[in-house]
């Protein structure tokens, strides 16, 4: 990213895929709980579960049959103020899942379905079927989450198997602690990751939730908070203004952010951030102190105006009442410009996965090289595809080389791979956030 800024000759907005941030937190929590003692690259607990999955009852055509063999979330095991907190988390997840179930697919859909099954605990009259555990990938945590929830749900059946067949005695309670955290807390974060405008509010809300989780499990809370402190991308001075465009952020908070911005508005805009670390244009500095009482308005700083500068936003609406923003022309224009900001890169990963699957099935080196040549030719032919039209001369995009030369080039580049009819694969569209 620093090299890109240097070549473009300007500072860029820094962000991170919010799903990946969540996966980093899960990875730290899983490691700190010491669920897996093996030093092998593979998690032996998961490999044993996949190997012996056929020994477990995984299908029921009558939900009543599964009531006695599934181990759901046990709220009764939590007392006092922690019980009220977890009940609130449980209700939030189940409420979010109602809409998410309608728009998710594949393993994302399975994750939400498993969260609902684990937290709701009611299978009466329902057909229940667990999908056979799929392949594991070291870089992605979704498959590991699916494994973990299934292991907890099938805990009673696993106990009937010889010791060590799937889980050891020490792993059972640790795995349940991990799944409780993943379904009650992480799933909220994951299901609200897609909105760029909501990112600062959800990020701070997630941080506060992790702090509060100490009353449920202190070790998990400390581990998660420590991991998140290294990824406060949406709580930097430059990204906090995103929240004023969020309908999920309370109106009072949006007003407070606007007032803080107006109080420190520079006379001639802010072309370059002033509080970055590193050489050249550097990278944003994360806030050093965040407490349970920290608000988004507290995180506004001088560099917050760089957000308006780089995205060419009109701040005229800031002086108006929050309820009137939606009718402001300046606000609506700025809202359209925010479409350039992506906070998850799932689209790119799906494109890479599709292309990787095809290339791995190529029969021979010649076939493999043909695919790469077609991709290279297509990239040179159509180098600018974000707007799906002929590149504008103002962007400085060369039709022959596909290289960007203008300093006004923004943070995102689109990549489309179109393969010839002779190759058995559909066009793939991927988006790479630089």
C-alpha positions as CSV (number, residue, x, y, z in Angstrom):
1,X,0.0,0.0,0.0
2,X,2.8,2.4,0.8
3,X,4.4,1.6,-2.6
4,X,1.1,2.3,-4.3
5,X,0.8,5.7,-2.6
6,X,4.4,6.5,-3.7
7,X,3.8,5.6,-7.3
8,X,0.5,7.5,-7.4
9,X,2.0,10.5,-5.6
10,X,-0.8,10.9,-3.2
11,X,-2.2,9.5,0.1
12,X,-5.0,6.9,-0.1
13,X,-7.6,5.7,2.4
14,X,-6.5,2.6,4.3
15,X,-9.0,-0.1,5.2
16,X,-9.2,-3.8,5.8
17,X,-11.7,-6.5,4.9
18,X,-13.9,-6.6,7.9
19,X,-14.5,-10.4,7.5
20,X,-10.7,-10.9,7.7
21,X,-10.5,-8.7,10.8
22,X,-13.0,-11.0,12.4
23,X,-11.1,-14.1,11.4
24,X,-7.9,-12.7,12.9
25,X,-9.8,-12.4,16.2
26,X,-11.2,-15.9,16.0
27,X,-7.7,-17.2,15.3
28,X,-6.3,-15.5,18.4
29,X,-9.1,-16.7,20.6
30,X,-8.9,-20.3,19.3
31,X,-5.1,-20.3,19.9
32,X,-5.3,-18.8,23.4
33,X,-7.9,-21.3,24.5
34,X,-5.4,-24.0,23.7
35,X,-8.0,-26.2,22.1
36,X,-5.5,-27.9,19.9
37,X,-2.3,-29.1,21.4
38,X,-0.8,-30.4,18.2
39,X,1.8,-28.3,16.3
40,X,0.7,-29.8,13.0
41,X,-0.5,-27.3,10.3
42,X,-3.8,-29.2,10.3
43,X,-6.2,-29.0,13.3
44,X,-6.3,-32.7,14.3
45,X,-9.7,-32.1,16.1
46,X,-11.2,-31.1,12.8
47,X,-9.5,-33.8,10.7
48,X,-10.8,-36.5,13.2
49,X,-14.3,-35.1,13.0
50,X,-14.3,-35.2,9.2
51,X,-12.9,-38.7,9.2
52,X,-15.4,-40.2,11.6
53,X,-18.4,-38.1,10.6
54,X,-20.2,-41.2,9.3
55,X,-20.3,-42.6,12.8
56,X,-22.7,-39.8,13.9
57,X,-26.4,-39.3,13.2
58,X,-26.5,-36.3,11.0
59,X,-30.0,-36.4,9.5
60,X,-33.5,-36.3,10.9
61,X,-36.7,-36.2,8.9
62,X,-38.6,-35.5,12.1
63,X,-37.2,-32.7,14.3
64,X,-38.3,-34.5,17.4
65,X,-35.8,-37.3,16.9
66,X,-32.9,-34.8,17.2
67,X,-34.0,-33.1,20.4
68,X,-32.4,-35.8,22.6
69,X,-29.1,-35.9,20.7
70,X,-28.3,-32.3,20.0
71,X,-26.4,-30.1,22.5
72,X,-27.7,-26.5,22.1
73,X,-26.6,-23.3,23.8
74,X,-27.1,-23.5,27.6
75,X,-28.1,-20.1,28.9
76,X,-28.8,-21.6,32.3
77,X,-25.1,-22.2,32.9
78,X,-24.6,-18.4,33.0
79,X,-25.7,-16.4,36.1
80,X,-26.2,-12.8,37.2
81,X,-25.5,-9.8,34.9
82,X,-23.7,-12.1,32.5
83,X,-27.0,-13.9,31.9
84,X,-28.8,-10.7,30.9
85,X,-25.9,-9.8,28.6
86,X,-25.8,-13.1,26.8
87,X,-29.6,-13.1,26.5
88,X,-29.3,-9.7,24.7
89,X,-26.7,-11.1,22.4
90,X,-28.7,-14.2,21.7
91,X,-31.8,-12.1,20.8
92,X,-29.7,-9.8,18.5
93,X,-28.2,-12.7,16.6
94,X,-31.6,-14.4,16.1
95,X,-33.1,-11.1,14.9
96,X,-30.3,-10.4,12.4
97,X,-30.5,-14.0,11.1
98,X,-34.1,-13.5,9.9
99,X,-33.0,-11.2,7.2
100,X,-29.6,-12.7,6.5
101,X,-31.1,-16.1,5.8
102,X,-32.8,-14.7,2.8
103,X,-29.7,-13.3,1.1
104,X,-26.8,-15.6,2.0
105,X,-25.8,-18.8,0.2
106,X,-23.4,-21.7,0.4
107,X,-21.2,-21.8,3.5
108,X,-22.3,-18.4,4.6
109,X,-25.9,-19.6,4.7
110,X,-24.9,-22.7,6.5
111,X,-23.1,-20.7,9.1
112,X,-26.2,-18.6,9.9
113,X,-28.4,-21.7,9.9
114,X,-26.1,-23.4,12.4
115,X,-26.0,-20.3,14.6
116,X,-29.8,-20.3,14.7
117,X,-30.0,-24.0,15.4
118,X,-27.4,-23.7,18.2
119,X,-28.9,-20.6,19.9
120,X,-32.5,-21.3,19.4
121,X,-32.4,-24.9,20.3
122,X,-35.8,-25.8,18.9
123,X,-36.0,-28.6,16.2
124,X,-39.5,-29.8,16.9
125,X,-41.3,-30.4,13.7
126,X,-38.2,-29.5,11.6
127,X,-36.1,-31.5,9.2
128,X,-32.5,-31.3,10.3
129,X,-29.6,-32.3,8.2
130,X,-25.9,-31.6,8.8
131,X,-23.8,-31.2,5.6
132,X,-20.7,-33.4,5.5
133,X,-17.7,-31.4,6.6
134,X,-15.9,-30.0,3.6
135,X,-12.3,-29.0,2.9
136,X,-10.4,-26.9,5.3
137,X,-8.3,-23.9,4.3
138,X,-5.6,-22.5,6.4
139,X,-6.3,-18.9,5.3
140,X,-10.1,-18.9,5.9
141,X,-12.0,-19.5,9.1
142,X,-15.5,-20.1,7.8
143,X,-15.0,-23.8,7.4
144,X,-13.5,-24.1,10.9
145,X,-16.5,-22.3,12.3
146,X,-18.8,-24.8,10.7
147,X,-16.8,-27.6,12.1
148,X,-16.8,-26.1,15.6
149,X,-20.5,-25.5,15.8
150,X,-21.3,-29.0,14.4
151,X,-18.9,-30.6,17.0
152,X,-20.7,-28.8,19.8
153,X,-24.2,-29.7,18.5
154,X,-23.2,-33.3,18.2
155,X,-21.4,-33.4,21.5
156,X,-23.7,-36.0,23.1
157,X,-23.2,-38.4,20.3
158,X,-19.4,-37.9,20.2
159,X,-19.2,-38.8,23.9
160,X,-20.6,-42.2,23.1
161,X,-17.6,-42.9,20.9
162,X,-14.3,-44.3,22.3
163,X,-12.3,-41.6,24.0
164,X,-10.2,-39.6,21.6
165,X,-12.1,-40.7,18.5
166,X,-13.0,-37.0,17.8
167,X,-12.6,-34.9,21.0
168,X,-10.6,-35.4,24.2
169,X,-12.1,-34.6,27.6
170,X,-10.2,-31.4,27.8
171,X,-11.4,-30.1,24.4
172,X,-15.1,-30.4,25.1
173,X,-15.5,-27.5,27.5
174,X,-13.0,-25.3,25.6
175,X,-14.8,-25.9,22.3
176,X,-18.1,-25.0,23.8
177,X,-16.6,-21.7,25.2
178,X,-15.3,-20.9,21.7
179,X,-18.6,-21.7,20.0
180,X,-20.5,-19.6,22.6
181,X,-18.3,-16.7,21.7
182,X,-18.5,-17.3,17.9
183,X,-22.3,-17.5,17.9
184,X,-23.2,-14.9,20.4
185,X,-20.6,-12.2,19.5
186,X,-18.7,-12.9,16.4
187,X,-21.8,-13.8,14.3
188,X,-23.2,-10.3,15.0
189,X,-20.0,-8.7,13.7
190,X,-20.0,-11.0,10.6
191,X,-23.6,-10.4,9.7
192,X,-23.2,-6.6,9.8
193,X,-19.9,-6.4,7.9
194,X,-21.2,-5.6,4.4
195,X,-22.1,-1.9,5.0
196,X,-19.3,0.6,4.6
197,X,-21.2,3.4,6.2
198,X,-22.0,1.3,9.3
199,X,-18.3,0.2,9.7
200,X,-17.2,2.7,12.3
201,X,-20.3,2.3,14.4
202,X,-20.2,-1.5,14.2
203,X,-16.4,-1.5,14.9
204,X,-16.8,0.5,18.1
205,X,-19.9,-1.5,19.1
206,X,-17.9,-4.7,18.6
207,X,-15.1,-3.4,20.7
208,X,-17.4,-2.5,23.6
209,X,-19.1,-5.9,23.3
210,X,-15.7,-7.7,23.6
211,X,-14.9,-5.7,26.7
212,X,-18.3,-6.6,28.3
213,X,-17.7,-10.2,27.4
214,X,-15.3,-10.3,30.3
215,X,-18.2,-11.1,32.6
216,X,-18.8,-14.2,30.6
217,X,-15.3,-15.4,29.9
218,X,-12.4,-13.2,30.9
219,X,-9.7,-15.0,28.9
220,X,-11.7,-14.8,25.6
221,X,-12.4,-11.1,26.2
222,X,-8.8,-10.3,26.8
223,X,-7.6,-12.3,23.7
224,X,-10.2,-10.8,21.4
225,X,-9.7,-7.2,22.6
226,X,-5.9,-7.5,22.2
227,X,-6.3,-8.8,18.6
228,X,-8.8,-6.1,17.7
229,X,-6.5,-3.3,18.9
230,X,-4.2,-4.2,16.0
231,X,-7.0,-3.7,13.5
232,X,-8.9,-0.5,14.4
233,X,-9.0,0.5,10.7
234,X,-12.4,2.0,10.9
235,X,-11.8,3.9,14.1
236,X,-9.0,6.1,12.7
237,X,-9.5,9.8,12.3
238,X,-9.8,9.3,8.5
239,X,-12.5,6.7,8.5
240,X,-14.7,7.8,11.4
241,X,-16.7,10.2,9.2
242,X,-18.2,7.2,7.4
243,X,-20.6,7.0,10.4
244,X,-22.5,10.2,9.5
245,X,-23.9,8.4,6.4
246,X,-25.0,5.4,8.5
247,X,-28.7,4.9,9.3
248,X,-27.7,2.3,12.0
249,X,-25.7,5.0,13.9
250,X,-27.9,6.9,16.4
251,X,-28.9,10.4,15.3
252,X,-27.3,11.9,18.4
253,X,-24.0,10.3,17.6
254,X,-24.1,11.5,13.9
255,X,-24.9,15.0,15.2
256,X,-22.0,14.9,17.6
257,X,-19.6,13.7,14.8
258,X,-20.8,16.6,12.6
259,X,-20.3,19.1,15.4
260,X,-16.8,17.9,16.0
261,X,-15.9,18.1,12.3
262,X,-17.3,21.6,12.0
263,X,-15.2,22.7,15.1
264,X,-11.9,21.7,13.4
265,X,-12.7,22.4,9.8
266,X,-9.6,23.6,7.9
267,X,-9.7,26.7,5.8
268,X,-8.6,25.2,2.5
269,X,-9.3,21.5,2.8
270,X,-6.8,18.8,3.7
271,X,-4.9,17.4,0.8
272,X,-2.5,15.2,2.9
273,X,-3.2,13.6,6.3
274,X,-1.1,15.1,9.1
275,X,-1.0,12.4,11.7
276,X,0.3,9.3,9.9
277,X,3.1,7.0,10.8
278,X,5.9,5.7,8.6
279,X,7.8,7.0,5.6
280,X,6.3,8.9,2.7
281,X,2.5,9.3,2.9
282,X,2.5,6.7,5.7
283,X,-0.4,4.9,7.1
284,X,-3.2,5.9,9.6
285,X,-2.5,5.8,13.4
286,X,-4.9,3.7,15.4
287,X,-6.4,5.3,18.5
288,X,-4.4,4.4,21.6
289,X,-7.1,4.5,24.2
290,X,-10.6,3.2,23.8
291,X,-12.8,2.6,26.8
292,X,-16.4,1.4,27.3
293,X,-17.4,5.1,27.3
294,X,-15.5,6.1,24.1
295,X,-17.8,7.6,21.4
296,X,-17.2,8.1,17.7
297,X,-17.2,11.8,18.2
298,X,-14.2,11.4,20.6
299,X,-12.2,9.8,17.7
300,X,-12.7,12.7,15.2
301,X,-9.5,14.6,14.5
302,X,-7.9,16.9,12.0
303,X,-7.3,14.1,9.5
304,X,-11.0,13.4,9.4
305,X,-11.3,16.1,6.8
306,X,-9.0,14.1,4.4
307,X,-12.0,11.6,4.1
308,X,-14.0,14.4,2.5
309,X,-11.1,15.5,0.3
310,X,-10.2,12.2,-1.3
311,X,-13.8,11.1,-1.8
312,X,-14.8,14.6,-3.0
313,X,-17.7,14.9,-0.6
314,X,-19.6,18.1,-0.1
315,X,-19.8,18.9,3.7
316,X,-22.5,21.6,3.3
317,X,-25.1,19.4,4.9
318,X,-23.2,19.1,8.2
319,X,-24.7,22.3,9.5
320,X,-28.3,21.1,8.9
321,X,-30.4,19.0,11.2
322,X,-29.7,15.3,11.0
323,X,-33.3,14.5,10.1
324,X,-33.0,16.8,7.1
325,X,-29.8,15.2,5.7
326,X,-31.7,12.7,3.5
327,X,-33.3,15.6,1.6
328,X,-30.0,17.5,1.1
329,X,-28.5,17.4,-2.4
330,X,-25.0,17.6,-0.9
331,X,-25.7,14.6,1.3
332,X,-27.2,12.6,-1.5
333,X,-24.3,13.3,-3.8
334,X,-21.8,12.4,-1.1
335,X,-23.7,9.2,-0.4
336,X,-23.2,8.1,-4.1
337,X,-19.5,8.8,-3.9
338,X,-19.3,6.4,-0.9
339,X,-20.1,3.5,-3.2
340,X,-16.4,3.6,-4.1
341,X,-15.5,2.4,-0.6
342,X,-15.6,-1.4,-0.1
343,X,-15.2,-2.9,3.4
344,X,-15.2,-6.6,2.4
345,X,-13.6,-8.4,-0.5
346,X,-15.7,-11.5,-0.7
347,X,-16.4,-10.8,-4.4
348,X,-12.7,-10.9,-5.2
349,X,-12.2,-14.1,-3.2
350,X,-15.0,-15.9,-4.9
351,X,-13.6,-14.9,-8.3
352,X,-10.1,-16.2,-7.3
353,X,-11.6,-19.4,-5.9
354,X,-13.5,-20.1,-9.2
355,X,-10.4,-19.5,-11.3
356,X,-8.2,-21.5,-9.0
357,X,-10.7,-24.4,-9.1
358,X,-10.6,-24.4,-12.9
359,X,-6.9,-24.1,-13.2
360,X,-6.3,-27.0,-10.8
361,X,-8.5,-29.2,-13.1
362,X,-6.6,-28.2,-16.2
363,X,-5.3,-31.3,-18.0
364,X,-1.7,-30.6,-18.7
365,X,0.7,-27.7,-18.8
366,X,-0.4,-26.5,-22.3
367,X,-4.1,-26.2,-21.2
368,X,-2.9,-24.2,-18.1
369,X,-0.8,-21.8,-20.2
370,X,-3.7,-21.3,-22.6
371,X,-5.9,-20.1,-19.8
372,X,-3.3,-17.6,-18.6
373,X,-2.8,-16.3,-22.1
374,X,-6.5,-15.7,-22.6
375,X,-6.6,-13.8,-19.2
376,X,-3.6,-11.7,-20.1
377,X,-5.0,-10.8,-23.5
378,X,-8.4,-9.8,-22.0
379,X,-6.8,-7.6,-19.4
380,X,-4.9,-5.7,-22.1
381,X,-8.0,-5.4,-24.2
382,X,-10.3,-4.1,-21.5
383,X,-8.1,-2.6,-18.7
384,X,-10.8,-0.4,-17.1
385,X,-14.0,-2.2,-16.3
386,X,-15.3,-0.7,-13.1
387,X,-17.9,1.4,-15.0
388,X,-18.1,-1.1,-17.9
389,X,-17.5,1.5,-20.6
390,X,-14.7,2.9,-22.6
391,X,-11.9,4.3,-20.4
392,X,-12.0,8.1,-19.9
393,X,-8.9,10.0,-21.1
394,X,-8.9,11.8,-17.8
395,X,-8.0,8.6,-15.9
396,X,-4.9,8.2,-18.0
397,X,-5.6,4.6,-18.8
398,X,-3.7,3.2,-21.8
399,X,-5.6,0.8,-24.0
400,X,-2.4,-1.0,-25.0
401,X,-0.8,-1.4,-21.6
402,X,-3.7,-1.1,-19.1
403,X,-1.5,1.0,-16.8
404,X,-2.7,3.9,-14.7
405,X,-0.8,7.1,-15.1
406,X,-2.9,9.9,-13.6
407,X,-2.5,10.8,-9.9
408,X,-6.3,11.0,-9.6
409,X,-6.6,7.2,-9.8
410,X,-8.6,6.0,-6.8
411,X,-8.2,3.1,-4.4
412,X,-10.0,0.4,-6.3
413,X,-9.3,-1.5,-9.5
414,X,-11.7,-3.9,-11.2
415,X,-10.5,-7.0,-12.9
416,X,-12.6,-9.1,-15.3
417,X,-11.5,-12.4,-16.7
418,X,-13.3,-13.5,-19.8
419,X,-12.4,-16.8,-21.3
420,X,-13.0,-18.0,-24.8
421,X,-15.8,-20.3,-25.8
422,X,-13.3,-23.2,-26.3
423,X,-12.6,-23.3,-22.5
424,X,-15.3,-24.7,-20.2
425,X,-15.7,-21.9,-17.7
426,X,-18.0,-18.9,-17.3
427,X,-16.7,-15.3,-17.1
428,X,-15.4,-14.4,-13.7
429,X,-15.7,-11.0,-12.2
430,X,-13.3,-10.1,-9.4
431,X,-12.7,-6.9,-7.5
432,X,-9.5,-6.1,-5.8
433,X,-9.3,-3.4,-3.1
434,X,-5.8,-1.9,-3.2
